[in-house]
Amino acid sequence: MPRRVHLERHRTARIGWLRAAVLGANDGIVSTASLIVGVAAASAGRSEILLAGVAGLVAGSMSMAAGEFVSVSSQADTERADVARERAELAAQPDYEKRELAEIYVTRGLTVELAARVAEQLMAHDALGAHSRDELGMSDTVSARPVQAALTSAASFAAGAALPLLASLAVPPPQVVTAVGTTSMMFLVALGALAARTGGAPMLKASVRVAFWGALAMGITAVVGRLFGTAA
């Protein structure tokens, strides 16, 4: 009788790019919509609104790319330093490192004897890999990838920022605040649901969370724009 293979679909491999994509798109929608709403609330004309939106899109995309690259590169540098330190420790005191690995398995529920055998066999196969995974908590699945994070963030920010910008161009200037605010809330809810579905998380909770903070940012910016517009 043929054996059935149980296929499992895990989403942890998506963590790196999904986090960067959601952050970029969310920031693109919120920051650009807030900027447009603030400028429009100050009774600005279409040219000022368009200039603010385009400037926010370009500057935000570059900022996201640079920020993600620098921050994730710092994480990658730390990971490489930890691996190098672990490699040196394995070369200098392998017996101590073996006992250290065995103790980790004991804390996870194995008996002392079984933990010692597991540690010995894993270190014989790939000592550095075993310690990187079980002592340092590192793996290829969730390791830092600066270029991927930078490109994903920049692209997703530009895509997110383009949505409220297009919405502002579709209506007369007096209606920009209402149109951009309404459509941006719809975009944020959809983004939260899409991100949750991609990552296997509850969609309603994610949508509400994203929409709440987006509405708060746009509301505060609209008030500030209105105050400064009135003062001018």
N, C-alpha and C positions, 0 to 999 in steps of 0.2 A: 504493500500500500504506500503510495507516494506521501512523503512528509510535507506538511504544509508549513510554509515559512511565514512567520508573523512579521509583517512589515510595520515599522514604527517611523512616524514622521516627527522629527524634533525641529524646533524653531530656534534653538540657541545659536545656530550658525548664522542667523540673520541679525544677531544683536548689534554687531558693529555698524553695518550700513543702515539698518533700520533706525537705530538711535539717531544717527547723523541726519537721515532723511526726514524723520519726524521733527527733529529740532529745527532743521533748516526751513522746512515748509511752514511750520507753525510760526517761526520767527518772521518769515517772509510775509505771511498774511497779516499777522498782528502788527508788526512794526510799520509796514507800508500802509496798511489800512488806517492805523492810528495817525500816521503822518498826514495822510490825505484828509482824514476827518478833521484833524486839528487845523490844517491850512484852510480847508473849506469852511470851517466854523468861524474863521476870522474874516469871512466875506471876501475871500480871494477869488480872482477870476480863473478861467479855465487854464490859461497859460501858466499861472503860478501853481495850480494844482498838478498839472502835468509835469512841470519841472520838479516839483517836490517828489512826486511818485517815481519818476525815472531816476532821480538822484538817489532816492532811498533804495531802489532796486539794485542799482549798480554798486553803490557803496556797501550795502548790506551783503551782497553776494561775495564781494572781495573780503569784507571783514569776517564773514563766516568761514570762508576758505582758509584765511590766514589764522584765525583763532583755532579752528579745528586742527589744522596741521601742527601748530605750535603745541597745543595741549596734548594731542595724541602722540606727538613726537616725544614729549616729556615722559609720557607713560611708557612708550617703547624704550626710551633710554633707561628708565628705571628697571624695566623687565630684563633688558640685556645685562645691566649691572648685577642684578640678582642672580641671573643664570651664570655669569662669569664667576661670581663669588661662590656659588654652589659647586661649579666645576673645580675650583681650586680646593675647596673643602673636601670634595670626593677624592681628589688626588693626594691630599695631605693626610687624611684620616678616614679611610673607607670603613673601618670597623665601627667607628663612632657614628658615621652617617647611616650605616645599616641599622644600628640600634635605634637611632632617631626615627628612621622610617618605620621600624617595627612598632615603636611606641605610638606612632600616629594611627596605625591599624588597630592597635589595642583599644585606643580611645573610640574607635569606630565600631567596636563590638567583637573583634576577633580575640581568640584566646592568645596567650603569650606564645605558645608553641607554634600555632598556625601563623600568627603575625610574623614571627621570626622566619618561618619558611617562605612566606609570601614575599617578605622584604628581600630575602636572599635571592629568590628566583627573579624578581623584578629587576634587581640591581645587576644580576648577571646578564639579563637581556638588554636593559637600557637604564643604567643608573641615573644619568642626568635627567632623562625623561620622567622617570618615576618620582624623583625629588622635585622637579619643576611642577609636575602635576599635583602631587599629594602634599608636598610641603609648602610650595609657593602659591599653589592654586592657579597655575598658568596652563593654558592649552592652546593649540593652534586655532581652535574654534573661536575663542574670545580674545585672542591676542591683538595688540594695538596695530592698526594699519593706517598711518598718517595720510598717505595719498588718497586712499579710498575714502576716508572720512572727510577730507578737504573737498574733493570733487563732488561727493554726494551732497554735502552741506551747501556748497555753492549752487549746484544745479537745482536742488529742492527749494532753496531760498528764492532763486529767480523765478521758479515756477509758481511758488506761493505768492510772491510779490506781484506777479503779473495779473493775478485774479482781481484784487481790488483796484488795480490801476485800470484795467479794462472796464470794470464796472463804473469807475468815475468818468470814463470817456463816453459812456452810453447814455448819460443823462445830462440835463442842463446843470450848471454850477449850483443853483439854489437847492437842487435835490441830491447833491453828491453825498452829504452826510447821511441821509436816510438810506440811499441806495448802497453805498459802500458798507455802512454798518450792517444792514440786513444781509446782503450777499456774503459778507465776510463771516458772519455768524454761521451761515449755511455751509460755507467752505470749511470752517473750523470743526463743525459737527461731523461733516463728511470725513475730514482728515482724521479725527479721533477714532471714528468707526473703522476706517480703512487700516489705520495703524494697529488697532486692537485685533482686527481680523487677521492681519498678516502675522502678528506675534502670538495669536492664540489666546488673547485676553478678552475679558468682558467688554463688549462694544459700548454699552450704555454708559458705564462708569467713565470710560476714556473720553467719550464724546462730551459728557457734561463737564469733565475736568478741563478739557481744552477750551470749550466754549466759555466757561466762567472767566478764566483768566484773560481770554481775548476780549470779552465784553468789558471787563474791568479796565483794561489798558485803553481801549478805544473811548470809553466813557470819560476817563480822567483827561485824556488828550483833547477830547471835544470841549470839555469845560475850560481847560487852559486856553485853547484856541479862541473860544467865545469871549473869555475875559480880556485877552490881549487884543482881540479884534475890536471889542467895545471901547477899550481904553485908547486905542489908536484913533 
